[in-house]
């Protein structure tokens, strides 16, 4: 892929971009045909990336995030609480148990299902975190139970962040892998060049960065 740059945020995260433009108090990060906006105050600096030769051309199916599941611990039993279903509260609780930023879990949930527990994709992904049945089975969770769905999805996201923790673009890779599968991310050594996945990463990171400025 062509060399780009990483935006280094004040919280230590890095966001890959092809280029950026600064407009007043806002920085636009361009990736492919889309972009995400970040307050200037959230960016520490930009680092250039080196050129990486593209992977050999081959037919690659865009896999579900569930097709390749790294070894992760069994999802802990989530106690039933007699309270009205609140997706954002479930995201906060699961994030705390998995030691992840609440805003990141909530951003994934927003992109996946728009906080709808009854969401069902054409590919068969289920619920708030859009788990495929195979992923839910690996994590010993019932994907149709909102609490177990969110807990399993958050645990899966955590496993992806751990998988890419030694990469500068750790968060972008983990988010891309949640959408397209780790195999696709590993094949392209970064966010794969699928429009759906790149747009997804931009949506999630844009939502996440917005939450940082609130």
PyMOL commands that set and color helices and strands:
alter all, ss='L'
color gray80, all
select helices_A, chain A and resi 40-42+87-97+102-113+133-138+146-163+170-180+182-188+195-212
alter helices_A, ss='H'
color red, helices_A
select strands_A, chain A and resi 5-9+14-17+19-23+26-31+34-39+43-48
alter strands_A, ss='S'
color yellow, strands_A
deselect
rebuild
show_as cartoon
